[in-house]
Amino acid sequence: MQTLRTVPRRLLAGSGALLLTAALAAAATPLPASAADTVGYVRLAHLSPDTPAVDVYLAAPGAAKPQVFPGVGYGVVSDYLELPPGRYAVAMREAGAPASDPPVLTTEVAVTSGDAYTVAGVGRHADLGLRVLNDDLSAPTDGRAKVRVVQASVRTPMLDVAAADGPMIADGVQFATTTDYQQVEPGNWRLKLTGAGGPSTDAEVRLIGGAVYSLLVLDAKQGGLTAELRRDAEGGIVVPAGGVDTGAGGTAGAGFDAYPLVAGALAAAAGAVALLLWRRRRRTTW
């Protein structure tokens, strides 16, 4: 009987990484333009600085069970979910709480074809609420970019956002509010985020012509402010992966709808490795 030889670790790691990369790339494939005729788009956000992590439930019409996104922390904004038109219930429970427990917050979002929405937990924990924001992802005109400010910093409750040596982007934005979209010239911008009685910060951003952005302003973990620029659409088409262009770090912008995707990709990688081991064993053991 021949001895079973182990597969080199580099081969196993390479196989898993290749499959995981392929799965994530496939999930980020842009949606066809015709999709806007039959679906709407919803994303979910946790924008309350002093509220612990929550489990978010999204219940579709007629669905036996809701989609569950566990352990969503402050500053996390999901990618857009592609949903058929209809009314959807959104609920938040404390992270780890049984699904049978009464939710902390509930709301409803009416999804219509071609429209996009952000359902966000906003405000301080003491008066936390769920707010449905209408996201205007239509393309800006004349090659410009379009940007709005999502103010989720309690440390600077009244915020001004202006370009260094340039125009004002938003003036006197109150905590837990969102501005209208503003069209600006594309290019590299140095933004100054300031407010009376609170910390300030600068943010280097690049705005692409034809794209639509949300600038999230958050309380940084280490103190002060941080800004995260999220590209929501380009050329009038939703960006499925919701690219994060600057700001709060690698995990802060990760879409929590990616949890089941990552789990599935890892499962696929594990299955491939197991199959590889099984085939090798068949060749070497008799």
C-alpha positions in Angstrom: 0.0 0.0 0.0 1.4 3.4 -1.0 1.5 6.2 1.6 -0.9 9.0 1.0 1.0 12.2 0.2 -0.4 15.5 1.5 -1.2 18.2 -1.0 1.1 21.2 -0.5 -0.3 24.0 1.5 0.4 26.5 -1.2 -1.7 24.5 -3.6 -4.6 24.3 -1.2 -4.4 28.0 -0.4 -4.2 28.9 -4.1 -7.2 26.8 -5.0 -9.3 28.3 -2.2 -8.2 31.9 -3.0 -8.9 31.3 -6.7 -12.4 30.0 -6.1 -13.2 32.8 -3.6 -12.0 35.5 -6.0 -14.0 34.0 -8.8 -17.1 33.9 -6.7 -16.8 37.5 -5.5 -16.0 38.7 -9.0 -19.1 36.9 -10.4 -21.3 38.5 -7.7 -19.9 42.0 -8.6 -20.9 41.6 -12.3 -22.8 44.8 -13.3 -26.6 44.3 -13.7 -27.9 44.7 -17.3 -29.5 48.1 -18.1 -32.9 46.3 -18.6 -32.9 45.2 -14.9 -34.0 48.7 -13.9 -37.3 48.1 -15.7 -38.3 45.2 -13.5 -36.6 45.6 -10.1 -35.9 48.2 -7.4 -32.9 48.6 -5.2 -32.7 48.6 -1.4 -29.7 48.9 0.9 -29.5 48.8 4.7 -27.4 50.9 7.0 -26.5 51.3 10.7 -25.7 55.0 11.3 -26.3 55.4 15.0 -22.9 56.0 16.7 -23.9 54.9 20.3 -26.1 51.9 19.3 -24.6 48.4 19.6 -24.5 46.0 16.7 -27.9 44.7 15.5 -29.3 41.9 13.5 -31.3 43.2 10.5 -34.3 41.4 9.0 -35.7 42.0 5.6 -39.0 40.3 4.9 -40.2 40.0 1.3 -43.8 39.8 0.3 -45.0 36.2 0.5 -41.6 34.9 1.6 -41.6 32.1 4.2 -38.6 33.5 6.0 -36.9 36.9 6.1 -33.3 37.5 5.0 -31.2 38.0 8.1 -28.0 40.0 8.3 -26.3 39.4 11.7 -24.1 41.6 13.8 -24.3 44.8 11.8 -22.2 47.5 13.5 -22.1 51.3 13.3 -20.9 52.7 9.9 -21.8 49.6 7.9 -23.8 50.2 4.7 -24.8 47.3 2.5 -24.5 47.0 -1.2 -27.8 47.5 -3.0 -30.1 44.5 -3.0 -32.0 43.8 -6.2 -35.6 43.3 -5.3 -38.9 42.9 -7.2 -41.4 45.7 -6.7 -43.6 45.4 -3.6 -43.7 46.3 0.1 -40.9 45.0 2.4 -40.7 45.0 6.2 -37.4 45.9 7.8 -36.7 45.1 11.5 -33.8 45.4 13.8 -33.1 43.3 16.9 -30.1 43.4 19.2 -27.3 41.3 17.9 -27.8 37.6 18.8 -31.4 38.1 20.0 -33.8 35.3 19.1 -35.9 36.0 16.0 -39.0 35.5 18.2 -38.1 38.5 20.3 -39.9 41.8 19.6 -37.8 43.9 17.2 -36.3 47.1 18.5 -37.3 49.0 15.4 -39.5 48.2 12.4 -40.4 50.1 9.2 -41.7 49.4 5.7 -40.3 50.3 2.3 -42.4 50.4 -0.8 -40.1 49.3 -3.7 -41.0 50.5 -7.2 -39.3 49.5 -10.4 -36.1 51.5 -11.2 -36.0 53.3 -7.9 -33.4 53.0 -5.1 -33.7 53.4 -1.3 -31.5 53.4 1.8 -33.1 52.1 5.0 -31.0 53.4 7.8 -31.0 53.3 11.6 -30.3 56.9 12.6 -30.0 59.1 15.7 -28.8 58.4 19.2 -29.6 55.1 20.8 -32.1 56.9 23.1 -34.3 58.0 20.2 -33.2 55.6 17.5 -35.3 55.5 14.4 -35.5 53.8 11.0 -35.5 56.2 8.1 -36.2 55.4 4.4 -34.1 57.6 2.1 -34.9 58.0 -1.6 -31.7 57.6 -3.5 -31.7 59.6 -6.8 -29.2 57.5 -8.9 -30.0 59.2 -12.2 -26.9 60.3 -14.1 -25.8 63.9 -13.6 -25.7 66.2 -16.6 -22.9 67.6 -18.7 -20.3 65.1 -17.5 -20.4 66.3 -13.9 -20.6 64.1 -10.8 -23.4 64.1 -8.2 -22.8 63.9 -4.4 -24.8 64.2 -1.2 -23.8 64.2 2.5 -25.1 61.6 5.0 -24.4 63.1 8.4 -23.9 60.3 11.0 -21.5 62.0 13.4 -22.8 63.0 16.8 -19.4 64.5 17.8 -19.9 67.3 15.2 -23.7 67.7 15.3 -23.7 70.6 12.9 -21.4 70.0 9.9 -20.1 72.0 7.0 -18.5 70.3 4.0 -16.5 72.4 1.6 -13.8 72.0 -1.0 -10.4 73.4 0.0 -10.2 76.7 -2.0 -13.4 75.7 -3.7 -17.2 75.7 -3.4 -19.3 74.7 -0.4 -20.8 71.2 -0.8 -23.1 71.3 2.3 -23.7 73.9 5.0 -25.1 73.3 8.5 -25.9 69.6 8.1 -27.5 68.4 11.3 -26.8 65.0 12.8 -29.0 62.2 11.5 -29.9 64.1 8.4 -29.0 63.7 4.7 -28.6 66.5 2.2 -30.0 66.7 -1.4 -27.7 65.7 -4.2 -25.5 68.4 -5.7 -23.8 68.4 -9.1 -20.1 69.2 -9.0 -17.2 69.1 -11.4 -15.4 65.8 -11.5 -11.8 65.4 -10.4 -9.7 65.1 -7.3 -11.1 67.0 -4.3 -9.7 67.9 -0.9 -12.7 68.3 1.3 -12.7 70.1 4.7 -15.3 68.8 7.2 -15.8 71.3 10.0 -18.4 72.2 12.6 -18.7 74.5 15.6 -17.9 72.8 18.9 -16.8 69.5 17.3 -13.8 67.9 15.7 -12.9 68.5 12.0 -11.1 66.4 9.4 -10.0 66.5 5.8 -10.8 63.9 3.1 -9.2 63.3 -0.2 -11.7 62.1 -2.8 -11.9 61.5 -6.5 -15.2 62.1 -8.2 -15.7 60.6 -11.7 -17.9 62.3 -14.2 -21.3 60.6 -14.6 -21.1 58.9 -11.2 -23.4 59.4 -8.1 -21.9 59.4 -4.6 -22.9 59.4 -0.9 -20.3 60.9 1.4 -20.8 59.3 4.8 -19.5 61.3 7.8 -18.9 59.1 10.9 -17.5 59.2 14.4 -14.1 57.6 14.1 -13.3 54.7 16.6 -10.1 56.5 17.7 -11.9 59.8 18.2 -12.6 62.6 15.8 -14.3 62.3 12.4 -13.9 60.1 9.4 -15.4 60.3 5.9 -16.2 57.5 3.5 -17.1 58.2 -0.1 -19.4 55.5 -1.6 -20.0 55.3 -5.3 -23.6 54.3 -5.7 -24.2 54.5 -9.4 -22.4 55.3 -12.6 -24.0 56.4 -15.9 -27.4 55.9 -14.4 -26.7 52.2 -13.6 -26.5 51.0 -10.0 -23.0 49.9 -8.9 -23.7 46.4 -7.4 -20.5 46.2 -5.4 -21.0 49.8 -4.0 -17.3 50.7 -4.2 -15.8 52.5 -1.2 -13.4 55.2 -2.6 -12.0 56.7 0.6 -12.3 56.9 4.4 -13.1 54.7 7.2 -11.0 51.6 6.5 -11.4 48.2 5.0 -14.2 46.8 7.1 -16.2 49.9 7.7 -17.7 50.0 4.2 -18.2 46.2 3.7 -21.7 45.4 2.6 -23.4 43.2 5.1 -25.3 41.5 2.4 -21.9 40.0 1.6 -22.1 37.7 4.6 -24.0 34.8 2.9 -21.9 35.4 -0.2 -18.6 35.0 1.6 -19.9 32.0 3.4 -21.0 30.4 0.2 -17.7 31.1 -1.5 -15.7 29.6 1.4 -18.0 26.5 1.3 -17.3 26.2 -2.4 -13.5 26.5 -1.8 -13.7 23.9 1.0 -15.6 21.5 -1.3 -13.1 21.9 -4.1 -10.2 21.2 -1.7 -12.0 18.1 -0.3 -12.6 16.9 -3.9 -8.9 17.4 -4.7 -7.8 15.4 -1.7 -10.3 12.6 -2.5 -9.1 12.3 -6.1 -5.5 12.3 -5.0 -6.2 9.6 -2.4 -7.9 7.5 -5.1 -4.7 7.7 -7.2 -2.3 6.9 -4.5 -4.0 4.4 -2.2 -4.9 0.8 -3.2 
